[in-house]
């Protein structure tokens, strides 16, 4: 049984999720210890526990230690099975745990199932420390299409922290192979669009977010199309999401509102993410770089990309992948700086 130290590198839930996905695909059992050891609340929290349960459900796995706050589990998959699955992050404790992270845990294994799957995940769709639904739909899935993976993702209801109760749905069709990619230049900026979304709050907040976003972008000489959206949800929340389309890539940046956080601060935070990216020459934004690396490790041939920032998340994901697979992943550049990644799989 492969042993994984969950405190390595970034030391968060990503180590667990990547391990679960690769274990399901490769049929390789593993144990993970020190799960989220350095976090304020160590061990499995609701969204991490649901990721384990979801991976076990699609692979008919046996699992020891899968309880709230557990810092170690043993996971033994059999075969990945397509089908209809429904997961609720808040089924026992009430949680706005990320639906996106559950989706990303099981998507990769289900691409190698023998039949299609329909998935529904309930929880937080726009919550801190995870990709928002809009990032998945408008940034992550478009790059997957270039790998030969075509996924339709639907937002049923928005879920904000701390209430959650949002829903995403998708259909996953198996693929014969994942294609390698080469993305070393982003190309010319073609357009920037996005949304200023609010739920159960005065429309003026959405207007202020939009106006501040447009003004901040104009100061950098960037014209934009920002839509105000009233989002159906059980809770309250706000979002600014920006999608920057270049000749070769799409990059995404967003910011969430919070109690005491002014609408203008939300707009500035999203814009600053875009500005930091524009001040480099890297093709993939820093979040997309670490999210795409497990797919490239399973693509036969050589893939390469540049990124605006090498993150500890990326370096940690590379470490996990190389624990499970014999694949050559070369990272050029230092953490915190722009760099280049090459993935070579014979």
N, C-alpha and C positions, 0 to 999 in steps of 0.2 A: 504494500500500500504506500503510495506516494505521500510524503509528509510536507505540508506547507506551513510556514510560519506567518501567521496573519499580522504580525507586528512589523514585517519587513517594509522598508521604504515608506510609502505614504501611509501604510498601516490601517487603511479604512475598509469599507465594505466592498470596494472594487476587487480586492484580492479574492474575496469569497465568491463574488459573482462570476469573475473570469474562470476561477477554478471549477465552479459548478458547470458552466457552459462547456468547457473543454472536457471535463470528466464525462459528461453525457455523450458528447460526440465520439470520443475515443474509447468509451467503455472502460475507463480507467478509474478504479476506486482511489480515494484519497482521504486523508485526515487533515484538518486544519486546526491549529492551536493558536492561542493568543489573539483570538478574533477581536479586532478593534480595541486592543488592550489599552492604548493611550488616550482613548476618547473619554469625554466627560461621563458618558454612560457606556461602559465597555460591554462587549458581547453582542449577541443578537438582539436587535430592536425589531419592532414589528415588520418593517419593510425587508430586513435581512432574513428574518424567519420565513416570511412569505416567499422570498426568492428561493430558499432551500426547499420549501414545500412544493413550489411550482416546478422546480427542476426535478424533484423526486417524482412528481405526478407524471411528467412527460416521459420519464425514463424508467418508470417502474422500479425506482431505487429503494434500497433499504438505507435507513439513516439513523444513527445514534447521536444523541445530544441536541436534537433540534427543539430547544425550548427557549423562551425569552431569557435574555441575559447570559445564555450559555456562551462560553469562550472557546469551546472546542466541539467539533462534530466529526463523525466518520460517515462517508457517503459512498455507497456502492451501487452504481447504475447497472441496468441490464441493457435494454434496447430503447431507443427513442421512438415514441409512438405518436403519430399525428392524430388529431381528433378535435373535439370541442371541449374547451377548457374555460373555466371562470374562476378568477381569483379575487379575493377581497382583502386588502391589506389590513383593514380595520375589523376583521371578523370577530375578534375576541376583545381587544383592548381599546378600540377606538383610536384611529391613527390617520394622519394625512400623509403616511408613507408614500414614497414616489411610485406611481404606476409606470413611469418611464423606465426605472431601474429593473422592475420585474419584467417588463417587456423585453429589455435588452438582454436579460439573463437567459430567457428561453428562446428568443428569436433565432439565434445562431444554431442551436441544436435542432430546432424544428425544420430548418432548411434542409437537413439531411434525413428527415423522416421519410417513410415510405408513402405517406399520403398527406393531403392538405390538412391544415388546422384552422380553426376559428377560435380566437382568443378574446376574452373580455377581462379587463383588470379594473378594479374599483379602488379608489384612494385619492392621493394628491396628484393632480395633473400639472399644476404650476406651483411648485414648492422649492424652498432653498436647497442648495447643494445637490441638485440633480438637473438633468436636461428637462426643459419644459416640453409639453406636447408640441408646441409650435417649432421648437428647435428640431425635434425628431422629424416632424413632417416636412419642414422646408429646408433643412440642412443635412441631417443624417440620412434620411431615405433617398434623397437625390444622389448622394455619392454611392449608396448601395446599388442604385440602378446601373451605375457604371461598372459595378462588379458583376452584373448579371442577376442581381437580386431585386425583384420588383414587388413592393409591399404597399398595400393600401391601408392607411391608418385613419380612423374616424374618432372624433371627439364627441362623446355622448353628452357629457356634462362637465363643467369646469369644477375642479377641486382645489381650493386654496388651503394653506396652513392657517389655523390648526384643525379646521373642520373636516377637510377632505371631501369624501363622498362624490368625487368626480369619477368619470368612466371613460376609458379608451377601448376601442375594439379594432381588431385587425384580422385579416385572413392571410395565412402563410402558405405559400405553395413551395414545395421542395424544388431544389435546383440540382442539376447534374454536377456542376462545378462552380467555383468562385473564380472570377477572372482577376488577373493581376492588373495593377494600374501604375501609371506614371504621372505624377502631379508635382512638378517642381517649379512651375511658374503659374501665378494666379491669373495673369492676363490683365486687360484693361477693365477698370470699373465701369460696368454698364448701367446699373441702377441700384438705388437703395429704397426699399419699401418696408412697411411694417405696420404694427398696430399699437394703439394705446387702449388697453382693455380695462374695464371696471366691472365689478359685481357688487350690487346692493350698496352702492355709494353714489354721491351726487355726480351728475354728468360733468360738472365743472372740473372735477379732478382729472377726468380723461382729457378734457380740453386743454388743461394746463400742461399735462404730460405731453400731449401732441405738440402744442405750440413751442414748448421749451426744446423738444427734440428737433423740430424743424429749424428753429433758430440756431441751435448749436451746430447742426450739420451745415447750415448755410455759412456760418463763420469759417468753416473749412472748405468752402466752395463746393459743397455737395447738395444737390437738390434731392428731394425725397417725397414720397407719397405715403403718408401715415394715416391710417384709418382709425377712427374712434369706434370701439366695439363695446356693447353692453352684453356681458357674458352671463349666461344662466348658471347659477350656482347656489348651493346651500349656505355658503359662507360669504365673507367679504374679502375683497382683494383687488389689487391693481397690477398691471404688467405693461412694460414697454418692450416690444420685441422688434429687432431690426434684422433685416435680411439683405445682405450685400452680395449682389450678383456680379461676378467678373467673367472674363472671357473663358476661363477654364474651371473655375471653382465657385462655390457658394459658401459664404461664411455667415454665422449668426451670432447675435449678441442680445442679451436681455437683462432686465432688472425687475425685481418684484417690490411692490410697496410693503410697508409695515407700519404699525402704530407709531406715530411720531415722526415718520419719514415723509417729507414734503414731496409733492408731485414732481417738482423741479429736480429734486435729488434723484428720483427714480429715472427720469429722462437723462440726466447727466451721467448716471452710472452706466446705462446702456450705451450711450454715445461714446463714453470713454473707452469701453471695450472695443468698439469699432476703431477709434482713433489709435489705440495702442497697436492694433493689428495693422492698420494702414502705415504706421511708422516703421514697419519691417517689410521684408520681401518674401516672407514665407507664404506658401500656398494655402495650407490648411490652418484653420484657427486652432488654438491649443486644445479645446475640448474635442474637436473632431479627430485630432491626431491620435489621442489615446483610445477613443471609441472604435476606430476603424482597424487598429492594429491586429486584433484577434482574427478578423476576416482575412486580412492579407497573409497571416501566418498559415491559413488553410488554402490559399490560392497557389496553384502550381506555377512555378516560374519566379520571376523577379519583379517586385514592386518597389517603387521609390516615391517619396514625397518630401517636400520641405514643409516646415511649420513655423509659425510666427513665434512660438515659444515652446521650448522643451520643458515639460512639467514633470514633477515627481510622480504624478499619476501615470504618465506615459512610461517613464523608466520602470515603475513598479509593474505595470502591465507586461512590459517586455520580459521582466524577470519571471513572472508567473508563467507566461507562455513557454519560455524556455525550460521551465521545470517539467512541463507536460510533453513538450514536443522537441524533436530534433530539427530546429529551424535556425538559420543564421539571420539574426537581426542586428544591424549595425546602426548605431546612433552617432551622428557627427554633431558636435556642439555641446555646450554646457547647459546644465539646468538653469532655467530662467532666461535663456537667450534663444534666438532663432537657430534652427538647425535643420539637418537632413536625416531621414531614416530610410534605410534600405532593408527589404525583407527578401531573403533568398531561400526558396524551397525547391529542391530538385524534383 
